[in-house]
Amino acid sequence: MKQVPMTVYGADKLNKELTYLKNIRRPEITTAIADARMHGDLKENAEYHAAREQQSFCEGRIKEIETKLSHATIIDITKITPTGGVIFGVTVTVYNIDTNKTLVYRIVGDDEADLKQNLISVSSPIARGLMSKKINDKVIITTPGGKVTYQILKVEHL
């Protein structure tokens, strides 16, 4: 698997989830399985089967997070000298010329993207269109909804 970019924030979030799953959730599930076993016949024991299903999900998620972290290139944008250009990890303020709205996005790795929090994936059409552009550049980006014209107002290394 190839290396994938990830912000420090994204790596911290995954590490916290991994710690929770290993140190809290896994023991809880193990206890639930042991308790369910004490109820007798496992073939018709719904609590046992539910706990085993939770265990399977938990172990799968642990493996998934460990794989993501092992293939991540963690980029700390605060340690990169600002040039005014849009690169991975920056927070970019753009003005949508078509709708007269100002938007703020942070360009993050695919696994960190969350449009509700204005975290856009580095592989999204908007991020790809903004990459390598500078403050005051106008960019026409083809999105699923059509072409949109943005002007870059600010690029921050937060």
N, C-alpha and C positions, 0 to 999 in steps of 0.2 A: 504494500500500500504506500502511496506517495505521501510526502509531508504536506500537511494542510496548515494554513495560517490560523492563529487563534490569539485573541487579545489576552492580556493578563487577567482582566475581569472575567472573561469566559473560562479561562483555566481555573481560576479560584472558585468559580461557581460549580464547575464539574468536580473539583477536588472536595468541596464541601458536601456535595451530593454523594460522592463515593464514600467519604468518611461516615456519613449518616447511614448509608445502606450497609456498610460493613460492621459498624460498631453498635448501631441501634436496631435497625430494621431486621437484619439477619438473625440476631439473637431472639428478637420478638417472635419471628416466624418459627424458629427452632423450638421455642417454648410452646407455641400454639400446636405444632405437630406432636410434640410429646404429650401435651394435654389431650389432644384428640385421640391419640393411640390408647389412652387409658379408658376411653369410652367403649372399647370392645371391637367388634367386627369392623375391619377397615373397608370391606367391600361396600358397605352401605353407610359409611360414616361421612356425611357431607362436610363436616368441619375439617376432617382430615384431608379430604380432597381439595377443599378450598385453600387450606394452609399449604398444601403441596404446590398448588397452582401459584400462590403468592411467592413461594420459594423459587419456583422456576422463573417467574418474572423478575424477581430481585436479582438472582444470579445472572440472568441474561443482561440486565441493566448494568450490573457491576462489570461484566466482561466488555460490554459496549463502551462504557466510560473509560476503562483501562486501555482499550484499543485506541480510542480517540486521543487520549492524552499521550500515548506512546508515539503517535504519528503527528503530533502537533508541533508546529514551530511557533513558540510563544513570542509575540512581538509586543514590546513595551513602547508604545508611541511617545510616552513622555521623555524617553531617552534619545529620541531622534530629533535632530536639529530641524526646526521648522523652516521650510523654504517657500511656503505659500502654495505649494502644490498639493493636490489630493492624492493621498496614498492610503494603504491599508491602515485602519485603526484611527484615522482622524475623525473629528466631528466637523461636518461641513454644513454651512448655512447657505441655502440656495433660495433664489426668488423664482417662482414659477411665473413666467411672463404671461402665459395663457390665462391663468386664473387669478393673477395678482396676489398670490399667497407666498409667504415666507415659510420655509420648511427647514428643519434641522435634522440631519441624519448622522449616524455614526456608522462607519463602514467596518463590519466585523466578519468573522468566519461564518461559514454556512451553518454550523451547529448553534451559533449564538444569535442568529437573526430572529428578530421579533419586531414586526412592523408597528405594533401597538406601542412599543417603547422607542420607536424611531431607530431601531438597530437594523440596518439593511445588509444583506449578504454581499460579500465582495464579488460574487458571481451574478448578482441581480443586474438587470438592464440599466438601472439608474446608476449603480456603483460603477459598472464597467464604463458607462458613458462619462462619468466624472473623473475617473482615474487619470492621473497625469495632467489634469487641467489645473489652471491657476486662478487666483482671485481675479474677479471681473470678467473672466471668460464666459462667453455664452455657448451653451451646449444644447444641441437638439438630440433628444433621446427617444428612440422608438420603444414604446412600452406596449403591453397588450391592449391598452386603451387607445393607442395611436401615438403620434409624435407630440412630444412635449418640449418646450424650450425653457431652459433654466439659465439663470445667471448666478455664478458663484460669488457670494457676498463675503464669506469668511471661512477660513480653514484653521481649526484649532487642534493642538496636540494635548488633549486632556487625559 
